[in-house]
């Protein structure tokens, strides 16, 4: 089969397409014929070596966590899926930038019927991160207020929609250019992070979901109610600051699950939540996909970055 591989830590240009054996499956696994795979920041961050202290890579490595495709073979212990089922999921470790991927059944779900394979591949990692951040870790409830940092990003956009669906008051920090998009998906208030210090205008917030990191975390404690919960996805919690402000701080660890994906599928098929695709590249142009994502997360402002489309970058495989 064809696959994109990396043979050492490097740049997006280090990715190469190669012929490799089709993965063998274990008794509790299925072999998925991949139709599309999503590009996430964690892919190129792992590949660059920036995260090797926490997520070391064993080379040669096939990147890619999100995928959507059709089951081509099943292990002898598999009962909940059959050959031909259309599924989607998150491998949690890579392997999706390929024509086939072997995965355990506990991290996949039936593909939403309302989505194409390309759309479905964009969902699992970011949607499950948002879902678990809000409901597993923050215990968000109807009537509470939530501040989401980085709400226009892929995880943030799902967090906004899930929080809205839960009946929370949703406040977001983002670029002013994303205000229209964020209000269209459920944000009640959008604060331009470039011109507004959120701690100067907010108070008594129940939950903060920090997808940005940096000094946002320390500043966020200042606007929270005593007893509130701050969930961070990018950096550990400053425990001293959390204690000082009588706030519970949690550095989340997302674990892919079929149950979580099934709930997200229900919301997608009901039209309660929508997914957005910014760019689509063929598998052989994975380098372009990585460069696209890297430029989106660069701290250097450019005209192209300001005009970017909201949504995920996806690779079409088959």
C-alpha positions as CSV (number, residue, x, y, z in Angstrom):
1,X,0.0,0.0,0.0
2,X,1.0,3.6,-0.3
3,X,1.8,5.6,2.8
4,X,3.4,8.8,3.9
5,X,6.4,8.2,6.2
6,X,8.9,10.1,8.1
7,X,12.4,8.6,8.7
8,X,13.7,11.1,11.2
9,X,12.6,14.3,12.9
10,X,12.5,17.0,10.4
11,X,10.4,19.5,8.4
12,X,7.2,19.0,6.3
13,X,9.6,18.5,3.4
14,X,10.9,15.4,5.1
15,X,7.7,13.5,4.4
16,X,7.9,10.9,1.7
17,X,5.4,8.6,0.0
18,X,6.5,5.0,-0.1
19,X,5.2,1.5,-0.7
20,X,4.9,-0.4,2.6
21,X,3.2,-3.7,3.7
22,X,-0.5,-3.6,4.6
23,X,-0.8,-3.8,8.4
24,X,-1.6,-7.1,10.0
25,X,-4.5,-7.0,12.4
26,X,-4.8,-8.6,15.9
27,X,-7.9,-10.5,17.1
28,X,-9.5,-7.3,18.6
29,X,-8.7,-5.0,15.6
30,X,-10.1,-4.1,12.2
31,X,-8.4,-3.2,9.0
32,X,-9.8,0.0,7.6
33,X,-9.4,1.1,4.0
34,X,-8.7,4.8,4.5
35,X,-10.6,7.2,2.4
36,X,-9.5,10.4,4.1
37,X,-7.2,11.4,7.0
38,X,-7.1,14.7,8.9
39,X,-4.0,16.9,9.5
40,X,-3.6,18.0,13.1
41,X,-1.0,20.2,14.7
42,X,0.2,17.3,16.8
43,X,1.2,15.5,13.6
44,X,3.9,18.0,12.6
45,X,4.8,18.8,16.2
46,X,5.6,15.2,16.8
47,X,7.4,14.9,13.4
48,X,9.5,18.0,14.1
49,X,10.8,16.6,17.4
50,X,9.3,19.5,19.4
51,X,7.3,17.0,21.5
52,X,9.8,14.2,21.7
53,X,10.2,14.5,25.5
54,X,6.5,13.6,25.9
55,X,5.7,11.8,22.6
56,X,8.8,10.1,21.2
57,X,8.4,8.8,17.7
58,X,9.7,5.4,16.5
59,X,10.9,5.7,12.9
60,X,10.0,5.0,10.2
61,X,6.7,6.6,11.2
62,X,3.4,7.0,9.4
63,X,1.7,10.2,10.8
64,X,-2.0,10.8,11.0
65,X,-4.5,10.1,13.8
66,X,-8.0,11.0,12.4
67,X,-9.4,8.9,9.6
68,X,-12.5,7.8,7.9
69,X,-12.9,4.7,5.7
70,X,-14.4,1.3,5.1
71,X,-13.7,-1.8,7.1
72,X,-11.8,-4.3,4.9
73,X,-11.1,-7.1,7.4
74,X,-11.9,-7.9,11.0
75,X,-10.2,-9.8,13.8
76,X,-11.8,-13.0,15.1
77,X,-12.9,-11.4,18.4
78,X,-14.6,-8.4,16.7
79,X,-18.4,-8.4,17.2
80,X,-19.6,-4.8,16.9
81,X,-18.4,-4.2,13.3
82,X,-18.4,-6.0,10.0
83,X,-16.6,-5.8,6.7
84,X,-18.0,-3.0,4.7
85,X,-19.0,-0.8,7.6
86,X,-18.2,2.9,7.1
87,X,-16.3,4.1,10.2
88,X,-14.3,6.9,11.6
89,X,-11.9,7.4,14.5
90,X,-8.7,8.5,16.0
91,X,-5.7,6.1,16.2
92,X,-4.1,8.0,19.1
93,X,-0.6,7.3,17.8
94,X,-0.5,7.8,14.0
95,X,-0.7,5.5,11.0
96,X,-3.6,7.2,9.1
97,X,-1.6,8.8,6.3
98,X,-1.9,5.5,4.4
99,X,-4.3,3.4,2.3
100,X,-4.9,1.1,5.2
101,X,-4.7,1.4,9.0
102,X,-5.2,-1.3,11.7
103,X,-7.2,-0.1,14.8
104,X,-8.8,-1.4,17.9
105,X,-12.6,-1.4,17.8
106,X,-12.8,0.6,21.1
107,X,-11.7,3.9,19.4
108,X,-13.9,3.8,16.2
109,X,-17.5,4.4,15.5
110,X,-19.9,4.2,12.6
111,X,-19.4,7.2,10.3
112,X,-22.1,9.9,10.6
113,X,-24.5,9.3,7.7
114,X,-24.8,13.0,7.1
115,X,-21.1,13.5,6.5
116,X,-18.8,12.5,3.6
117,X,-15.6,10.6,4.3
118,X,-13.6,13.8,4.0
119,X,-15.8,15.6,6.5
120,X,-15.9,12.7,8.9
121,X,-12.1,12.4,8.9
122,X,-11.9,16.0,10.3
123,X,-13.9,15.2,13.4
124,X,-12.6,12.6,15.9
125,X,-9.5,14.1,17.6
126,X,-10.7,17.7,17.8
127,X,-14.3,16.9,18.6
128,X,-13.4,14.4,21.3
129,X,-10.9,16.8,22.8
130,X,-13.6,19.4,23.0
131,X,-16.2,17.0,24.4
132,X,-14.0,15.5,27.1
133,X,-12.6,18.9,28.1
134,X,-16.1,20.3,28.6
135,X,-18.0,17.4,30.0
136,X,-15.5,14.8,31.4
137,X,-13.2,17.3,33.0
138,X,-15.0,20.6,33.4
139,X,-18.4,19.1,34.2
140,X,-20.1,21.9,32.3
141,X,-23.8,22.4,33.1
142,X,-26.7,24.3,31.7
143,X,-26.7,27.9,32.9
144,X,-23.0,28.1,33.6
145,X,-20.7,30.6,31.9
146,X,-17.6,29.3,30.0
147,X,-14.7,31.2,28.6
148,X,-13.0,29.4,25.7
149,X,-9.6,30.6,24.6
150,X,-8.8,29.9,21.0
151,X,-12.4,29.4,20.0
152,X,-11.9,29.8,16.3
153,X,-9.5,26.8,16.1
154,X,-10.6,23.3,15.3
155,X,-11.0,22.2,18.9
156,X,-12.4,25.5,19.9
157,X,-15.1,25.5,17.3
158,X,-16.5,22.2,18.6
159,X,-16.2,23.4,22.2
160,X,-18.3,26.5,21.3
161,X,-21.0,24.3,19.7
162,X,-21.0,21.7,22.5
163,X,-21.2,24.4,25.1
164,X,-24.1,26.2,23.3
165,X,-25.9,22.9,23.0
166,X,-25.5,22.3,26.7
167,X,-27.1,25.6,27.5
168,X,-24.1,27.5,28.8
169,X,-23.2,31.1,28.2
170,X,-20.3,31.0,25.8
171,X,-17.6,33.7,25.8
172,X,-14.7,33.3,23.4
173,X,-11.3,34.9,22.9
174,X,-10.2,35.0,19.2
175,X,-9.2,37.3,16.4
176,X,-11.7,40.0,15.4
177,X,-11.9,38.5,11.9
178,X,-13.4,35.3,13.4
179,X,-16.2,37.0,15.2
180,X,-18.9,36.4,12.6
181,X,-17.9,32.7,12.3
182,X,-18.0,32.2,16.0
183,X,-21.3,33.8,16.5
184,X,-22.8,31.7,13.7
185,X,-21.9,28.6,15.7
186,X,-23.1,29.7,19.0
187,X,-20.8,32.1,20.8
188,X,-22.6,34.7,22.9
189,X,-19.6,37.1,23.2
190,X,-16.4,37.3,21.2
191,X,-13.4,39.2,22.6
192,X,-10.6,40.2,20.3
193,X,-7.5,39.0,22.0
194,X,-5.4,41.7,20.2
195,X,-7.3,44.7,21.5
196,X,-9.1,43.5,24.7
197,X,-7.7,42.2,27.9
198,X,-10.3,39.7,28.9
199,X,-9.5,40.0,32.6
200,X,-10.5,43.7,32.4
201,X,-14.0,43.0,31.3
202,X,-14.9,39.5,32.7
203,X,-15.7,38.2,36.1
204,X,-17.5,35.3,37.9
205,X,-16.8,32.8,35.1
206,X,-17.6,29.2,36.0
207,X,-15.4,27.3,33.5
208,X,-12.4,28.2,31.5
209,X,-11.3,26.0,28.6
210,X,-7.7,27.1,27.7
211,X,-6.7,25.9,24.2
212,X,-3.9,28.6,23.9
213,X,-1.6,28.4,26.9
214,X,1.0,31.0,27.8
215,X,-0.1,33.7,30.2
216,X,-3.7,33.1,29.3
217,X,-3.9,30.5,32.1
218,X,-2.6,32.9,34.8
219,X,-4.8,35.7,33.6
220,X,-7.8,33.3,33.5
221,X,-7.7,32.6,37.2
222,X,-8.4,36.2,37.8
223,X,-11.9,36.1,36.1
224,X,-13.1,32.9,37.7
225,X,-15.6,32.2,40.5
226,X,-14.2,30.5,43.6
227,X,-14.9,26.8,43.0
228,X,-14.7,27.2,39.2
229,X,-12.8,24.7,37.0
230,X,-10.1,25.6,34.5
231,X,-9.2,22.9,31.9
232,X,-6.0,23.3,29.9
233,X,-5.1,21.3,26.8
234,X,-1.6,22.7,26.0
235,X,0.3,23.1,29.3
236,X,0.2,21.9,32.9
237,X,-1.7,23.8,35.5
238,X,0.0,26.4,37.8
239,X,-1.2,24.7,41.0
240,X,-0.1,27.7,43.2
241,X,-2.2,30.1,41.2
242,X,-5.2,27.7,41.2
243,X,-5.0,27.3,44.9
244,X,-4.7,31.1,45.4
245,X,-7.9,31.7,43.4
246,X,-9.7,28.7,44.9
247,X,-10.1,27.2,41.5
248,X,-9.7,23.6,40.3
249,X,-7.1,23.3,37.5
250,X,-7.0,20.2,35.3
251,X,-4.5,19.4,32.5
252,X,-6.6,17.2,30.4
253,X,-5.6,13.9,28.6
254,X,-8.0,13.0,25.8
255,X,-8.6,9.3,25.4
256,X,-10.4,8.2,22.1
257,X,-13.5,6.2,22.7
258,X,-16.4,4.7,20.7
259,X,-18.9,5.9,23.3
260,X,-17.8,9.5,22.9
261,X,-17.8,9.3,19.1
262,X,-21.3,7.8,19.1
263,X,-22.6,10.8,21.1
264,X,-20.8,13.2,18.7
265,X,-22.3,11.3,15.7
266,X,-25.8,11.9,17.1
267,X,-25.3,15.6,17.3
268,X,-23.8,15.8,13.8
269,X,-26.6,13.8,12.2
270,X,-29.2,15.8,14.1
271,X,-27.7,19.0,12.7
272,X,-26.9,20.3,16.2
273,X,-23.2,20.5,15.4
274,X,-21.4,21.1,12.1
275,X,-17.9,20.5,10.9
276,X,-15.8,22.8,8.7
277,X,-13.2,21.9,6.1
278,X,-10.6,24.6,5.2
279,X,-8.4,22.7,2.7
280,X,-8.2,19.3,1.0
281,X,-5.1,17.8,-0.4
282,X,-4.4,14.4,-2.0
283,X,-2.3,12.1,0.1
284,X,0.8,12.7,-2.0
285,X,0.7,16.3,-1.1
286,X,0.9,15.7,2.7
287,X,3.8,18.2,2.8
288,X,1.5,21.0,1.7
289,X,-1.0,19.9,4.3
290,X,1.7,20.2,7.0
291,X,2.9,23.5,5.8
292,X,-0.7,24.7,5.8
293,X,-1.2,23.7,9.5
294,X,2.2,25.1,10.5
295,X,1.4,28.5,9.0
296,X,-1.9,28.6,10.8
297,X,-0.2,28.1,14.1
298,X,2.7,30.5,13.4
299,X,2.9,33.5,15.7
300,X,3.9,35.6,12.8
301,X,1.0,37.6,11.4
302,X,0.5,37.5,7.6
303,X,-2.2,38.7,5.3
304,X,-2.9,35.2,4.2
305,X,-3.2,34.0,7.7
306,X,-5.8,36.7,8.5
307,X,-7.8,35.6,5.4
308,X,-7.6,31.9,6.2
309,X,-10.8,29.8,6.1
310,X,-12.0,28.3,9.4
311,X,-11.9,24.5,9.6
312,X,-9.7,21.5,9.3
313,X,-7.1,20.4,6.7
314,X,-7.8,16.9,5.3
315,X,-5.9,14.5,3.0
316,X,-7.9,12.5,0.5
317,X,-6.5,9.0,0.4
318,X,-8.7,6.8,-1.8
